[in-house]
Amino acid sequence: MTTWHHELTDSVNALGAATRELHAAHSHSRHAVWSADPGRIAPATGLLAIPGAEPVHPHDEALWLLNDLYTVLEHHTHELYENAALGYAYGTAAALTAVLRNEHPRHVELPRDAHGRYVYPAQGLPDLDHSLTTRVGGRELDRLRTRFVDCLDVHDTESSDEQADALATFTTDLADAAFAYAEHAERVLHHLLEFADAHGFLQAG
């Protein structure tokens, strides 16, 4: 492959690597919340005497403190994972679209806000169903895009009084849907570049 292909695939790969790290962090934090759940663990019954105050249950206190700490971490890692997964999906889709237009982007281009979070295009993920064959993975990419769009539709119709756990389940589904789409889109991009390079369609840039 020529230079721009290496740089583009490295750029997409870096987005994917970042998303995988944050996905793992989110999974670990969810396990940490479960591991310190006061409703699951029977606390030791021993009391600690506090001079001038009521006795306390130190083990029970520790569980509640850890659960609160891990819950904050879980929410934060989820936000990071979701934003990274969406950036990976939109960025890879944009790179794939550019290559299909015979453009030669060297890097994925994504706007970010003042807090470093990716900002996504209002038009959503591109519909590439008519631009890709089944052989390169077009049908599967379209299926994953449909799953992603369905998650967004659920988000748009969520009522304000939905249970917090139901919303958390949905948002995790959205992040996972974006992640799955992006990983497949990256495989399709590699397939297209390898095919084009093998047949001499690519130009040096």
N, C-alpha and C positions, 0 to 999 in steps of 0.2 A: 504494500500500500504506500501511497505517497504521503507526504508530511501532513497535509490537512486531515487525511483520514485517521492517522494515528492520533492527532490532537483532538479530533472530534470524539473518537471512541474513548480516549482517555478521559475526556470531560464528562461523558455520559457515565463511564465506569466510576468516576469519583463521586458523582451524585448517588449512584447506587450503593457504593460503599458507605457513604455517610448515612443513608437511609437504613442500611442493614445494622449499623452500629446503634442507631437510635431505636430501631425495632427491638434489638436485643436488650437495650437498657430499659425500655418500657416493659418488656416481658419480665425482666429481673425485678423491677420495682413492683409489678403486680404480684409476683410471688412473695416479695417481702411484706406487702400488705397482708397477704393471706397468712404468712408465717407468724405474724404478730397480732392476729385477730383476737381480741379479748373475748369474743363470743364463741371462739373455737377452742381456746386453751383454758383449762381450769387453773386459775391462779393458786399459787401456794397460799395457805390460809394464815401463815404467821404474821403477827403484827409487829410494827416497829414503834416503840415509845418515843414521843417527841416532847421534850421538856416544855411545859406551859402550853401544850396544844393536844388535840385529839390524836390517838394512835392512828397509824396508816398501814395499809397493806403494800409494802414496797414492790412485790412482784406484780400486783395488779396495776399499780401506778406505772411501772416500767412498760408493761404491755400497752397501756393507753398512750403513753408518750411515744413509743416506737410506732404504733399504728398511725397516730397523727402525723408523725414525721414521714413515714413511708407513703401515706396517702397524698401528702403534698408533692412528694417526689414522683409518685405515679401520675398525678395530674400534669406535672410539668414535663415529664418525659413523653407523655402521650401527646401533648401539644407540639413538642419538638418532632416527634416521629410523624405525626400527621402532616405537619408543614413540609418536612423533608420528603415524605412519600408523594405529596401533591406536586412539589417542585420537580421531583424525579420523573413523575408521569408527564407533566406539561412540558418539561424541558426535553425529554426524550422524544415526545410526540412532535415537538417543533423541529428537532433535528431530523427526524425521519421525514417530515413533510418537506423540509428544505432539500434533502437529498433526492426525494422523488421529483422535485422541481428542477433537478440538475444544478442546484446551487452547491457551493463548496464551503460551508461554515467550518471554521476551525474550532469553535467552542460552542457549548450550549449557552444561550443568552437568556437570563431570567432577571426581571426587576426585583428589587428588594426594598422593603420599607425602612424607616429610620431605626427599627429594632432588629434589623437583619432577617426578617421573615420574608419568604418568597411571596410575590404578588402574582396572581394568575390572570390570564386573559378572560374577559367577560364572555367570550363566545364558547368557552369550554374546550374539551378535547376535540381534535379534528376527526371527521368521519373519513377514514381511509379505506373503507370497504371496497370501493371501486378502483382503488389504486394498487391494491396488493392481491396477489393470487393466494389460493389455499396452500400452495406448495411452500411459500415463504412464511406462512403463518397468519395470513390475512383474516381467515375465518375466526381463529382463536382470538386474535387481537380485537375483532369486532365484538365478540362475545364478552370479553373483559371490559371493553368500553361500555357496553350496555349495562353490565353489572355496576360499573362506576357511576353511570348516569342515574341508575335506579337509586343508588345510595344518596345522590344529590337531591333527587326528587323527594325522598323520605325526609331529608333535612328541611326542605322548603315547606313541607306540610306538617312538621312537628308542631304541636300545640305547646304553649308556654307552660302549661301545668303538667307536662309529662314527668314521669318519675326520673330522678337523676340517674339511676342505674340503667334505665332503658336508653337514655340519651348517651351514656358512656358506651353502651354496647354498640349503638349506631355509629358513633364517631370512630370507634375502633374498626368497625366494618368498613367505613369510608377510607380510613388510612390503609387498611389491608387491601381493599379493592384498587386503590391507586398504586400501591406497591406491586401487586400482581400484574396490573396493566403495564407498568413501567418496565418490569423485568422482561416481560414478553416483547415489548416494543424494542428494548435494547437488543434482544436476540434477532428480531426482524431486521433491525438496522445493520447488525453485523452480517447477516445473510445477504442483504442487498449490496453492501459494499464489497463483500468477497465475490459475489457473482459479477458485479460490474467490473471489478479489477481483473477477474479471470478472463473476461471477454473484451477487455480493452476499452471499456466505456468511460473510465475515469480519467480525468485530466489532472496533471500536476498543478498544485496551487501553493 
